[in-house]
Amino acid sequence: MMSSEFFTTWFLPGIWVTVQVTVYAAALGAAVSFAIGLARGSRYWIVRFVAGIYFEVFRGMSALVLMFWMFFALPLFGWQLVPMWAGVSALGLTYGAYGSEIVRGSLAAVAPAQKEAGVALNFTRLQRLRLIELPQAWPEMVPPFNNLLIELLKGTALVSVITVADMTFAGNLVRLGTNETTPVYTLLLVLYFVLAFLITRGMRLLERRAKAGVGQLPEKPGGTTRTAGGTTRTSGGSTRTSDARGEHLPAGSRSAAGGTA
Amino acid sequence: MNWDWNVVDDFMPRFWDGVLVTLQALAVGTLIAFALGLVWALAQRSGRVWVRWPVVAVTEFIRNTPLLVQLFFLFYVVPNFGLSMSPLTTGIVGLGLHYSTYTAEVYRAGIDGVPAGQWEAATALSLSKGRTWRVVILPQAIRRVVPPLGNYVIAMLKDSPMIATIGAFDMLGEAQTFSNETFTTEALTVVGVAFVVIAYPASLLIRALERRLVR
């Protein structure tokens, strides 16, 4: 059997790298999701158009191919990326495209009357977004984003092929050193499953808070709009989420399967 | 920037070889995923706990672990148990198995989406269990599952380059070896563009299907 020494010298640091890559890519992905998601709902056609191109290109792109390209091809354009950052940016840029569909869809699903109410109150565009639309879209966004995070965690295994020493890389290394293929890859699968399980558990808390009631929304919106949103919120439910689906994507569609059907 | 169209020309024959392998993996992988997914979905609805529980456990495990590691597992571990497969076969089995757990969810949702009244009507007409499924439930469920299943085909297309990591010469595998031999990057770029060029019309097609089938 594989000795515990291998675990502490290779797998433990690997787990830490996997966690790091996940966190960084999730942060980048979230930023891209909101930027592109909001831009795709812009009033200006040129902004919508550019964001639309981003969405189509990065949604159609294979994350692994993009990662290879960033690692091997980008240097020839004069841009050398450390393996870790090539991996993180490839993951963040692709998953950000999926996430933008979640943001766009859930914002589009906010009842039109709510936006009109904001107009009637003479709110600026930014105020409507911050006080009315985002707080109401938030509970719709959380579950698909959680699925996306699990997909991202699994996607981080790809960074091993561009020599980032994550869990998968550690596994391959130990396999080469010990020839203990069965325990190594079984352990690897179990580790990913446990991480995914932990994320699911942690995120369920967030989900419950988001669903619990508008009073506990993380955005802390202004008092009046909060209650205004609250009444329509509960009825929205599953039918609306079908809009917030990340197409083409295991993650989004996992919950979306329920939404569409 | 040093883009050289001659390098692209040199790469083209191998690019088409890679496209062929990718499409092969995609076609067979899709068949496996669609068929096996239905098996999972039906087994998960089984009244027998000893059928339902293991299937749920296995599909959840497969769905929550990375395809890449599953491919390594299939390629390096499974031969220890006396079943060796070529890289391409391993890749196809891996893709099909991985995505069958997703399609199972799609089928499940599609079947759950059939209104309860339809089940009751079948009971009222005293249709047998087999006939109820064949004539009443599945025809209605299929309309709902076509668009999400199509999305998974595109997702599979985008995950298919992973089979290059176990030595199958798909689009990425060809580009990678070509780039290594020639110290150029045009091949990788061509393959990247190819994915977008294939995926975009496919997504338009699915959107059109969705509009037609699901209202």
Boltz contact constraints between the chains, C-beta under 6 A:
constraints:
  - contact:
      token1: [A, 56]
      token2: [B, 200]
      max_distance: 6.0
  - contact:
      token1: [A, 57]
      token2: [B, 196]
      max_distance: 6.0
  - contact:
      token1: [A, 60]
      token2: [B, 195]
      max_distance: 6.0
  - contact:
      token1: [A, 60]
      token2: [B, 196]
      max_distance: 6.0
  - contact:
      token1: [A, 60]
      token2: [B, 199]
      max_distance: 6.0
  - contact:
      token1: [A, 60]
      token2: [B, 200]
      max_distance: 6.0
  - contact:
      token1: [A, 61]
      token2: [B, 195]
      max_distance: 6.0
  - contact:
      token1: [A, 61]
      token2: [B, 196]
      max_distance: 6.0
  - contact:
      token1: [A, 62]
      token2: [B, 158]
      max_distance: 6.0
  - contact:
      token1: [A, 62]
      token2: [B, 161]
      max_distance: 6.0
  - contact:
      token1: [A, 62]
      token2: [B, 195]
      max_distance: 6.0
  - contact:
      token1: [A, 64]
      token2: [B, 161]
      max_distance: 6.0
  - contact:
      token1: [A, 64]
      token2: [B, 162]
      max_distance: 6.0
  - contact:
      token1: [A, 65]
      token2: [B, 161]
      max_distance: 6.0
  - contact:
      token1: [A, 65]
      token2: [B, 172]
      max_distance: 6.0
  - contact:
      token1: [A, 65]
      token2: [B, 191]
      max_distance: 6.0
  - contact:
      token1: [A, 65]
      token2: [B, 192]
      max_distance: 6.0
  - contact:
      token1: [A, 65]
      token2: [B, 195]
      max_distance: 6.0
  - contact:
      token1: [A, 68]
      token2: [B, 188]
      max_distance: 6.0
  - contact:
      token1: [A, 69]
      token2: [B, 188]
      max_distance: 6.0
  - contact:
      token1: [A, 69]
      token2: [B, 192]
      max_distance: 6.0
  - contact:
      token1: [A, 73]
      token2: [B, 185]
      max_distance: 6.0
  - contact:
      token1: [A, 73]
      token2: [B, 188]
      max_distance: 6.0
  - contact:
      token1: [A, 73]
      token2: [B, 189]
      max_distance: 6.0
  - contact:
      token1: [A, 76]
      token2: [B, 185]
      max_distance: 6.0
  - contact:
      token1: [A, 77]
      token2: [B, 1]
      max_distance: 6.0
  - contact:
      token1: [A, 154]
      token2: [B, 66]
      max_distance: 6.0
  - contact:
      token1: [A, 157]
      token2: [B, 66]
      max_distance: 6.0
  - contact:
      token1: [A, 157]
      token2: [B, 68]
      max_distance: 6.0
  - contact:
      token1: [A, 157]
      token2: [B, 69]
      max_distance: 6.0
  - contact:
      token1: [A, 161]
      token2: [B, 165]
      max_distance: 6.0
  - contact:
      token1: [A, 168]
      token2: [B, 69]
      max_distance: 6.0
  - contact:
      token1: [A, 181]
      token2: [B, 76]
      max_distance: 6.0
  - contact:
      token1: [A, 181]
      token2: [B, 77]
      max_distance: 6.0
  - contact:
      token1: [A, 182]
      token2: [B, 77]
      max_distance: 6.0
  - contact:
      token1: [A, 182]
      token2: [B, 80]
      max_distance: 6.0
  - contact:
      token1: [A, 185]
      token2: [B, 72]
      max_distance: 6.0
  - contact:
      token1: [A, 185]
      token2: [B, 73]
      max_distance: 6.0
  - contact:
      token1: [A, 185]
      token2: [B, 77]
      max_distance: 6.0
  - contact:
      token1: [A, 188]
      token2: [B, 69]
      max_distance: 6.0
  - contact:
      token1: [A, 189]
      token2: [B, 65]
      max_distance: 6.0
  - contact:
      token1: [A, 189]
      token2: [B, 69]
      max_distance: 6.0
  - contact:
      token1: [A, 192]
      token2: [B, 65]
      max_distance: 6.0
  - contact:
      token1: [A, 192]
      token2: [B, 66]
      max_distance: 6.0
  - contact:
      token1: [A, 193]
      token2: [B, 61]
      max_distance: 6.0
  - contact:
      token1: [A, 193]
      token2: [B, 64]
      max_distance: 6.0
  - contact:
      token1: [A, 193]
      token2: [B, 65]
      max_distance: 6.0
  - contact:
      token1: [A, 196]
      token2: [B, 64]
      max_distance: 6.0
  - contact:
      token1: [A, 247]
      token2: [B, 151]
      max_distance: 6.0
  - contact:
      token1: [A, 248]
      token2: [B, 151]
      max_distance: 6.0
  - contact:
      token1: [A, 248]
      token2: [B, 154]
      max_distance: 6.0
  - contact:
      token1: [A, 248]
      token2: [B, 155]
      max_distance: 6.0
  - contact:
      token1: [A, 250]
      token2: [B, 102]
      max_distance: 6.0
  - contact:
      token1: [A, 250]
      token2: [B, 155]
      max_distance: 6.0
  - contact:
      token1: [A, 253]
      token2: [B, 148]
      max_distance: 6.0
  - contact:
      token1: [A, 253]
      token2: [B, 151]
      max_distance: 6.0
  - contact:
      token1: [A, 257]
      token2: [B, 105]
      max_distance: 6.0
  - contact:
      token1: [A, 257]
      token2: [B, 106]
      max_distance: 6.0
  - contact:
      token1: [A, 257]
      token2: [B, 109]
      max_distance: 6.0
  - contact:
      token1: [A, 257]
      token2: [B, 148]
      max_distance: 6.0
  - contact:
      token1: [A, 258]
      token2: [B, 109]
      max_distance: 6.0
  - contact:
      token1: [A, 260]
      token2: [B, 148]
      max_distance: 6.0
  - contact:
      token1: [A, 261]
      token2: [B, 109]
      max_distance: 6.0
  - contact:
      token1: [A, 261]
      token2: [B, 110]
      max_distance: 6.0
  - contact:
      token1: [A, 261]
      token2: [B, 113]
      max_distance: 6.0
  - contact:
      token1: [A, 261]
      token2: [B, 144]
      max_distance: 6.0
